[in-house]
Amino acid sequence: MELHELTAHELGELLKNKKVSAVELTKTVLDRIEKVDSKVGSYITVCEDEALKRAKDVQEKIDKGETKSPLAGIPMALKDNMCTEGIKTTCASKMLNNFVPPYNATVAKKLYDQDTILLGKLNMDEFAMGGSNENSYFKQTKNPWDLERVPGGSSGGSAAAVASNEAIFTLGSDTGGSIRQPASFCGVVGIKPTYGAVSRFGLVAFASSLDQIGPLTKDVTDCALVLNAITGHDPMDSTSINIEYPDYTKALVNDVKGMKIGIPKEYIGEGINPEVKKSILDAIEVLRKLGAECEEFSLPITEYAIPAYYLIACAEASSNLARYDGVKYGYRAEKYTDLLDLYKQTRSEGFGDEVKRRIMLGTYALSSGYYDAYYKKALQVRTLISKGFNEAFSKYDLIVGPTAPTTAFKIGEKANDPLEMYLGDIYTVSVNIAGLPGLVVPCGLDSSNLPVGLQLIGKHFDESTLLRVGYTFEQNTEFHKNKAKI
């Protein structure tokens, strides 16, 4: 196997035992980016010189025994909505085309502290709004399994980079499934941690009560290693939870005997592709044979998740994106008559169609006379969804189901039908609404040889159980060994 095909934990051993150097590894992955990214389009910015210089510095630390991090020397990349000091952070938008942050996001700083090597910034749906990566101002990211299909979104670049071996691991952000759905479409592992477990400081806000950063990796072991590096309380983030976080690698135990697993009937009923359904039911059968108790139950509030999510997310987006006015930073229109016209022209020219659509929806939902009818009602539904999950978790250790109703669809197939695109989030948005953790692991291929992802949903701050079940499933199946042939 080529170096870029190995996992972070495999490469960590090679680096520790001096079988390979950080510089050699970084060069190998940069060569891989040069070879395939013109086809895949994962990167907006590649930091070649900075990565090689950092690799040299990290190798010196490894040689002197000054670093004990299991991720030391591992090349990684970040979704382009996480601030990186001195490196452009665009959110894949014309609005931030020229924005170079003067500081690092907490997750970037934490990964630097672990002596990882930043390769660059990854493509995404503009301001993380989308489920296909077709809303980027810069380019279309393609699915490495089939270049005519979408990689999912909004963290499509993050998932495609891992699937095409253009990074050993990446970070994405998940507001309504934006880590988990691309992980499913691209056949990689992705986790959306509990809200508040990973700092959002330096993450460009879309919907502040829903956004959460998490890793996309080649296997569950890597997922645990990266989670160890990025979780923890951050005083710079008022929503960060100050508790003691476990060592997630201790959850990597090949055993699910006696675990109680719930399967919502609503997740495997109407609307799901038959091949996806079969892969999910086969995966559940694997867990059953390994000793888990699996049973169906009803989560009736599911049908209200999509409208509640889009009202809350768009309302918060409308508020968060008000800061882009052409005055402080970012894009400014060249022609305008007065201050009001500056705002109008800048926002008209700087935002793409999907971002404008969501701002308008959110502004309408928050406007006088409609607030009670829409936004307030959505918040009440949010409470009911959380209550529904709490009741389920009084009986079950975790919930399993599909990640998306279909496998990756063709580029352009849903571009003119936003509603159909939104309905693709049916199995993921509830997790963000309730602030729960969700893990996706590959669990099959459809007849077009496209990956299917199994979604595991856990209790608040119980990522360890999800990792344990995901790891057990991985150890007893071969699905994670299926790779995109690019």
C-alpha positions as CSV (number, residue, x, y, z in Angstrom):
1,M,0.0,0.0,0.0
2,E,1.0,3.6,-0.7
3,L,1.7,5.8,2.4
4,H,-1.3,8.0,1.6
5,E,-3.6,5.0,1.7
6,L,-2.8,4.2,5.3
7,T,-4.7,5.3,8.4
8,A,-3.4,7.9,10.9
9,H,-2.8,5.2,13.6
10,E,-0.8,3.0,11.1
11,L,1.3,6.0,10.0
12,G,1.8,7.1,13.6
13,E,3.5,3.8,14.3
14,L,5.7,4.2,11.2
15,L,6.7,7.7,12.2
16,K,7.4,6.7,15.8
17,N,9.6,3.8,14.7
18,K,11.5,6.0,12.2
19,K,10.3,3.9,9.2
20,V,9.1,7.0,7.5
21,S,9.7,10.7,8.1
22,A,7.0,13.4,8.4
23,V,8.6,15.2,5.4
24,E,8.4,12.1,3.2
25,L,4.8,11.5,4.3
26,T,3.7,15.1,3.6
27,K,5.4,15.1,0.2
28,T,3.6,11.8,-0.7
29,V,0.2,13.3,0.2
30,L,0.9,16.6,-1.6
31,D,1.9,14.6,-4.7
32,R,-1.4,12.8,-4.4
33,I,-3.3,16.1,-4.2
34,E,-1.4,17.3,-7.3
35,K,-2.3,14.1,-9.1
36,V,-6.0,13.8,-8.4
37,D,-7.4,17.1,-7.1
38,S,-7.9,18.4,-10.6
39,K,-10.5,15.6,-11.0
40,V,-12.0,15.6,-7.4
41,G,-11.8,19.3,-6.4
42,S,-11.5,18.8,-2.7
43,Y,-9.2,21.8,-2.0
44,I,-9.8,25.6,-2.2
45,T,-6.3,26.4,-0.9
46,V,-3.3,24.1,-0.8
47,C,-0.5,25.2,1.6
48,E,2.4,23.3,0.1
49,D,5.4,25.4,1.3
50,E,3.9,25.8,4.8
51,A,3.2,22.1,5.1
52,L,6.7,21.0,4.1
53,K,8.3,23.5,6.5
54,R,6.1,22.4,9.3
55,A,6.8,18.7,8.5
56,K,10.5,19.4,8.8
57,D,10.0,21.1,12.2
58,V,7.7,18.3,13.5
59,Q,10.3,15.7,12.3
60,E,12.9,17.4,14.4
61,K,10.6,17.2,17.5
62,I,10.0,13.4,16.7
63,D,13.8,12.8,16.4
64,K,14.5,14.6,19.7
65,G,11.6,12.7,21.5
66,E,9.9,16.0,22.2
67,T,6.4,15.0,21.0
68,K,4.3,12.1,22.4
69,S,1.2,12.9,20.3
70,P,-0.2,9.9,18.3
71,L,-1.0,12.4,15.5
72,A,2.4,13.9,15.3
73,G,3.5,14.3,11.7
74,I,0.1,13.3,10.3
75,P,-1.0,15.5,7.3
76,M,-4.6,16.7,7.6
77,A,-6.9,19.4,6.2
78,L,-9.7,21.7,7.4
79,K,-13.0,22.7,6.0
80,D,-12.7,26.3,4.8
81,N,-15.1,27.7,7.4
82,M,-12.5,27.2,10.2
83,C,-10.2,30.2,10.8
84,T,-6.5,29.7,10.1
85,E,-4.1,32.5,11.0
86,G,-2.5,33.9,7.8
87,I,-4.3,31.4,5.5
88,K,-7.3,32.4,3.5
89,T,-10.7,31.3,5.0
90,T,-13.4,31.8,2.4
91,C,-16.4,29.6,3.4
92,A,-16.5,28.9,-0.4
93,S,-18.1,32.3,-0.9
94,K,-17.4,35.4,-3.0
95,M,-18.2,37.3,0.2
96,L,-15.1,36.1,2.0
97,N,-12.9,35.5,-1.1
98,N,-10.2,37.8,0.3
99,F,-10.5,37.1,4.0
100,V,-7.3,36.1,5.8
101,P,-8.0,35.6,9.6
102,P,-5.6,37.1,12.2
103,Y,-6.2,34.1,14.5
104,N,-6.7,30.4,14.6
105,A,-9.9,28.5,15.4
106,T,-9.6,26.5,18.6
107,V,-9.7,23.2,16.7
108,A,-6.9,24.4,14.4
109,K,-4.8,25.4,17.4
110,K,-5.5,22.0,19.2
111,L,-4.4,20.1,16.1
112,Y,-1.3,22.2,15.7
113,D,-0.5,21.5,19.4
114,Q,-0.7,17.8,18.5
115,D,2.0,18.4,15.9
116,T,-0.3,17.6,12.9
117,I,0.5,19.1,9.5
118,L,-2.0,21.4,7.7
119,L,-2.2,20.6,4.0
120,G,-4.8,23.2,3.2
121,K,-8.5,24.3,3.2
122,L,-11.3,22.2,1.8
123,N,-14.2,23.0,-0.5
124,M,-17.7,23.2,0.9
125,D,-21.2,24.4,0.2
126,E,-21.2,28.2,0.6
127,F,-21.4,29.1,4.3
128,A,-22.1,25.4,4.9
129,M,-25.5,25.7,3.3
130,G,-26.3,22.7,1.2
131,G,-26.3,18.9,0.9
132,S,-24.3,18.3,-2.3
133,N,-21.3,20.7,-2.5
134,E,-23.0,22.3,-5.6
135,N,-23.2,25.7,-3.8
136,S,-19.5,26.6,-3.7
137,Y,-18.5,29.8,-5.4
138,F,-15.2,28.3,-6.5
139,K,-15.7,24.8,-7.9
140,Q,-17.7,21.6,-7.8
141,T,-16.3,18.8,-5.6
142,K,-16.9,15.4,-7.1
143,N,-17.4,12.1,-5.4
144,P,-14.2,9.9,-5.7
145,W,-16.4,6.8,-6.1
146,D,-18.1,8.3,-9.2
147,L,-16.9,11.6,-10.6
148,E,-20.4,12.3,-12.1
149,R,-21.9,12.3,-8.6
150,V,-22.0,14.6,-5.6
151,P,-19.8,13.9,-2.5
152,G,-22.6,15.2,-0.2
153,G,-22.5,18.4,1.7
154,S,-21.8,20.8,3.2
155,S,-18.5,19.1,4.2
156,G,-18.2,17.5,0.7
157,G,-14.5,18.5,0.3
158,S,-13.6,17.1,3.7
159,A,-15.2,13.7,2.9
160,A,-13.9,13.5,-0.7
161,A,-10.3,14.4,0.5
162,V,-10.3,11.4,2.9
163,A,-11.9,9.1,0.3
164,S,-9.4,10.0,-2.4
165,N,-6.4,9.9,0.0
166,E,-5.7,13.6,-0.4
167,A,-5.5,13.9,3.4
168,I,-5.1,11.3,6.1
169,F,-8.0,12.9,8.1
170,T,-10.0,16.1,7.9
171,L,-12.4,18.2,10.0
172,G,-15.8,19.2,8.8
173,S,-18.7,20.9,10.4
174,D,-22.2,19.5,10.9
175,T,-25.3,21.7,11.2
176,G,-27.9,19.2,10.0
177,G,-25.9,16.3,8.8
178,S,-23.1,18.0,7.0
179,I,-20.4,15.6,8.3
180,R,-22.5,12.4,8.4
181,Q,-24.2,12.6,4.9
182,P,-20.9,13.2,3.0
183,A,-19.3,10.4,5.1
184,S,-22.0,8.1,4.0
185,F,-21.8,9.2,0.3
186,C,-18.0,8.9,0.2
187,G,-17.6,5.7,2.2
188,V,-15.6,7.1,5.1
189,V,-16.2,7.4,8.9
190,G,-17.6,10.7,10.3
191,I,-18.8,11.8,13.7
192,K,-20.9,14.8,14.8
193,P,-20.0,15.1,18.5
194,T,-22.4,16.3,21.2
195,Y,-23.1,20.0,21.0
196,G,-20.6,21.8,23.3
197,A,-18.0,19.0,23.3
198,V,-15.9,20.6,20.6
199,S,-15.2,24.4,20.6
200,R,-16.9,26.5,17.9
201,F,-14.5,29.4,18.5
202,G,-13.2,30.4,15.0
203,L,-15.8,28.4,13.2
204,V,-17.6,30.8,10.9
205,A,-21.2,30.7,12.1
206,F,-24.1,29.3,10.1
207,A,-26.7,28.3,12.8
208,S,-25.0,28.7,16.2
209,S,-27.3,26.4,18.2
210,L,-26.8,23.6,15.7
211,D,-23.3,23.9,14.3
212,Q,-20.7,21.4,15.6
213,I,-17.2,20.5,14.3
214,G,-16.1,16.8,14.0
215,P,-13.6,14.5,12.2
216,L,-13.8,12.6,9.0
217,T,-11.4,9.6,8.9
218,K,-10.6,6.3,7.3
219,D,-11.6,4.2,10.2
220,V,-13.1,4.3,13.7
221,T,-9.7,4.2,15.5
222,D,-8.6,7.4,13.7
223,C,-11.9,8.9,14.6
224,A,-11.2,8.3,18.3
225,L,-7.7,9.7,18.1
226,V,-8.9,12.9,16.4
227,L,-11.8,13.3,18.9
228,N,-9.2,13.0,21.7
229,A,-7.3,15.9,20.2
230,I,-10.2,18.3,19.6
231,T,-12.7,17.8,22.4
232,G,-12.6,19.8,25.7
233,H,-13.8,22.9,27.3
234,D,-12.8,26.3,25.7
235,P,-13.4,29.5,27.7
236,M,-13.5,31.3,24.3
237,D,-16.8,29.5,23.4
238,S,-19.7,30.3,25.7
239,T,-21.5,27.1,24.6
240,S,-18.5,24.8,25.4
241,I,-19.3,22.4,28.2
242,N,-16.9,22.2,31.1
243,I,-16.8,18.5,32.0
244,E,-14.1,15.8,32.0
245,Y,-13.8,14.1,28.6
246,P,-12.8,10.5,28.4
247,D,-9.9,8.9,26.4
248,Y,-12.0,7.8,23.4
249,T,-9.4,5.1,22.3
250,K,-10.4,3.2,25.5
251,A,-13.9,2.7,23.8
252,L,-12.3,0.7,21.0
253,V,-13.5,-2.7,22.3
254,N,-14.7,-5.4,20.0
255,D,-17.9,-6.3,22.0
256,V,-21.6,-5.3,21.8
257,K,-23.0,-8.2,23.9
258,G,-26.1,-7.2,25.9
259,M,-26.3,-3.7,24.3
260,K,-29.9,-2.5,23.7
261,I,-30.2,-0.9,20.2
262,G,-33.4,0.9,19.0
263,I,-34.4,1.2,15.3
264,P,-36.9,4.0,14.6
265,K,-39.7,2.6,12.4
266,E,-39.9,6.0,10.7
267,Y,-36.3,5.7,9.6
268,I,-36.8,2.5,7.6
269,G,-40.4,3.1,6.3
270,E,-41.5,5.0,3.2
271,G,-39.0,7.2,1.2
272,I,-35.9,5.1,1.7
273,N,-34.2,3.5,-1.3
274,P,-34.6,-0.3,-1.1
275,E,-30.9,-1.0,-1.6
276,V,-30.0,1.5,1.2
277,K,-32.7,-0.2,3.4
278,K,-31.3,-3.6,2.8
279,S,-27.7,-2.5,3.7
280,I,-29.0,-1.0,7.0
281,L,-31.1,-4.0,7.9
282,D,-28.1,-6.3,7.1
283,A,-25.9,-4.2,9.3
284,I,-28.4,-4.4,12.2
285,E,-28.4,-8.2,11.7
286,V,-24.6,-8.2,12.1
287,L,-24.9,-6.4,15.4
288,R,-27.7,-8.8,16.5
289,K,-25.5,-11.8,15.7
290,L,-22.7,-10.2,17.8
291,G,-25.0,-10.2,20.9
292,A,-26.8,-6.9,20.8
293,E,-30.5,-6.7,21.4
294,C,-32.1,-4.9,18.5
295,E,-35.7,-3.8,18.3
296,E,-37.9,-1.4,16.4
297,F,-39.7,1.5,18.1
298,S,-41.6,4.6,17.1
299,L,-40.1,8.1,17.0
300,P,-43.3,9.8,15.7
301,I,-41.9,13.4,16.0
302,T,-39.5,12.6,13.0
303,E,-41.9,14.0,10.4
304,Y,-41.6,17.5,12.0
305,A,-37.8,17.5,12.1
306,I,-37.2,18.9,8.6
307,P,-39.6,22.0,8.9
308,A,-38.4,22.7,12.5
309,Y,-34.7,22.4,11.5
310,Y,-35.0,24.7,8.4
311,L,-36.9,27.4,10.4
312,I,-34.4,27.4,13.2
313,A,-31.3,27.1,10.9
314,C,-32.5,29.8,8.5
315,A,-33.5,32.2,11.3
316,E,-30.0,31.8,12.9
317,A,-28.3,32.1,9.5
318,S,-30.3,35.4,8.8
319,S,-29.0,36.8,12.1
320,N,-25.4,35.5,11.7
321,L,-24.9,36.6,8.1
322,A,-26.1,40.1,8.8
323,R,-22.5,41.0,9.7
324,Y,-21.5,40.8,6.0
325,D,-22.3,44.3,5.0
326,G,-19.2,45.4,2.9
327,V,-17.9,47.6,5.7
328,K,-15.8,45.7,8.1
329,Y,-14.2,42.9,6.1
330,G,-14.8,40.6,3.1
331,Y,-16.2,41.6,-0.3
332,R,-17.4,45.1,-1.0
333,A,-19.4,46.1,-4.1
334,E,-17.6,48.5,-6.4
335,K,-20.6,50.6,-7.4
336,Y,-23.0,52.0,-4.9
337,T,-24.7,55.4,-4.3
338,D,-25.1,55.5,-0.5
339,L,-24.6,53.3,2.6
340,L,-27.9,51.5,2.1
341,D,-27.1,50.8,-1.5
342,L,-23.6,49.5,-0.4
343,Y,-25.3,46.9,1.8
344,K,-27.7,46.0,-0.9
345,Q,-25.2,45.6,-3.7
346,T,-22.6,43.9,-1.6
347,R,-25.0,41.3,-0.3
348,S,-26.6,40.8,-3.8
349,E,-23.2,40.2,-5.4
350,G,-21.4,38.5,-2.6
351,F,-23.9,35.7,-1.7
352,G,-25.0,32.8,-3.8
353,D,-28.6,31.7,-4.5
354,E,-28.8,29.1,-1.7
355,V,-27.5,31.5,1.0
356,K,-29.9,34.2,-0.2
357,R,-32.8,31.7,-0.1
358,R,-32.0,30.8,3.5
359,I,-31.5,34.4,4.6
360,M,-34.9,35.4,3.2
361,L,-36.6,32.4,4.8
362,G,-35.0,33.1,8.1
363,T,-35.7,36.9,8.0
364,Y,-39.3,36.2,7.2
365,A,-39.7,33.7,10.1
366,L,-38.2,36.2,12.5
367,S,-40.3,39.2,11.3
368,S,-43.0,40.9,13.3
369,G,-46.2,39.0,13.0
370,Y,-44.7,35.7,11.9
371,Y,-42.3,35.1,14.8
372,D,-44.9,33.3,16.9
373,A,-46.3,31.3,14.0
374,Y,-43.0,30.0,12.7
375,Y,-39.8,30.5,14.8
376,K,-41.4,30.1,18.2
377,K,-43.3,27.0,17.1
378,A,-40.1,25.5,15.7
379,L,-38.5,25.9,19.1
380,Q,-41.4,24.2,20.7
381,V,-41.0,21.3,18.3
382,R,-37.3,21.2,19.1
383,T,-38.3,20.5,22.8
384,L,-40.6,17.7,21.7
385,I,-37.9,16.1,19.5
386,S,-35.4,16.2,22.5
387,K,-38.1,14.7,24.7
388,G,-38.7,11.9,22.2
389,F,-35.0,11.0,22.1
390,N,-34.8,11.2,25.9
391,E,-37.6,8.7,26.2
392,A,-36.0,6.4,23.7
393,F,-32.7,6.5,25.6
394,S,-34.4,5.5,28.8
395,K,-34.8,2.1,27.0
396,Y,-31.9,1.9,24.6
397,D,-28.1,2.4,24.7
398,L,-28.1,3.8,21.2
399,I,-30.3,4.3,18.1
400,V,-29.3,3.0,14.7
401,G,-30.6,3.8,11.2
402,P,-29.7,5.1,7.8
403,T,-27.8,8.3,7.2
404,A,-29.5,9.4,4.0
405,P,-32.5,8.0,2.0
406,T,-30.3,7.3,-1.0
407,T,-26.7,6.9,-2.0
408,A,-24.8,9.7,-3.8
409,F,-27.0,11.3,-6.5
410,K,-25.8,12.8,-9.8
411,I,-24.4,16.3,-10.0
412,G,-27.3,18.6,-11.1
413,E,-30.0,16.0,-10.3
414,K,-31.5,18.0,-7.5
415,A,-30.0,21.4,-8.1
416,N,-33.3,23.0,-9.2
417,D,-35.4,21.4,-6.5
418,P,-34.3,22.8,-3.1
419,L,-37.2,21.1,-1.3
420,E,-36.1,17.6,-2.5
421,M,-32.6,18.4,-1.4
422,Y,-33.8,19.5,2.0
423,L,-35.8,16.2,2.4
424,G,-32.6,14.3,2.0
425,D,-31.7,15.5,5.6
426,I,-34.6,13.6,7.2
427,Y,-32.5,11.2,9.2
428,T,-29.8,13.6,10.3
429,V,-31.3,16.9,11.4
430,S,-33.0,15.6,14.5
431,V,-29.5,14.8,16.0
432,N,-28.5,18.5,15.7
433,I,-31.9,19.7,17.0
434,A,-31.4,17.6,20.1
435,G,-27.6,18.3,20.4
436,L,-26.8,14.5,20.3
437,P,-23.7,12.7,19.0
438,G,-24.0,10.8,15.7
439,L,-21.4,8.5,14.1
440,V,-21.5,7.1,10.5
441,V,-19.6,4.0,9.4
442,P,-19.6,2.4,6.0
443,C,-22.0,-0.6,5.9
444,G,-22.5,-1.6,2.3
445,L,-22.5,-0.8,-1.5
446,D,-25.4,-0.5,-3.8
447,S,-25.7,-2.0,-7.3
448,S,-23.9,1.1,-8.7
449,N,-21.0,0.4,-6.3
450,L,-21.7,3.5,-4.2
451,P,-21.2,3.4,-0.4
452,V,-24.0,3.3,2.2
453,G,-23.4,4.6,5.7
454,L,-24.9,3.3,8.9
455,Q,-25.8,6.1,11.4
456,L,-25.4,5.5,15.2
457,I,-27.0,8.0,17.5
458,G,-26.1,8.2,21.1
459,K,-26.9,9.9,24.4
460,H,-25.4,13.3,25.2
461,F,-21.6,13.0,25.7
462,D,-21.7,9.2,25.1
463,E,-19.5,9.2,22.0
464,S,-17.7,6.2,23.7
465,T,-20.6,3.9,23.1
466,L,-21.0,5.0,19.5
467,L,-17.2,4.4,18.9
468,R,-17.4,1.0,20.6
469,V,-20.3,-0.2,18.5
470,G,-18.8,1.3,15.3
471,Y,-15.5,-0.3,16.0
472,T,-17.1,-3.7,16.7
473,F,-19.1,-3.5,13.5
474,E,-15.9,-2.5,11.6
475,Q,-13.9,-5.4,13.1
476,N,-16.5,-7.9,12.1
477,T,-17.1,-6.7,8.5
478,E,-15.0,-5.7,5.5
479,F,-17.0,-2.6,4.4
480,H,-14.4,-0.1,5.6
481,K,-11.9,-1.8,3.3
482,N,-13.9,-0.9,0.2
483,K,-12.1,2.1,-1.4
484,A,-12.9,4.6,-4.2
485,K,-10.8,3.6,-7.3
486,I,-9.5,7.0,-8.4
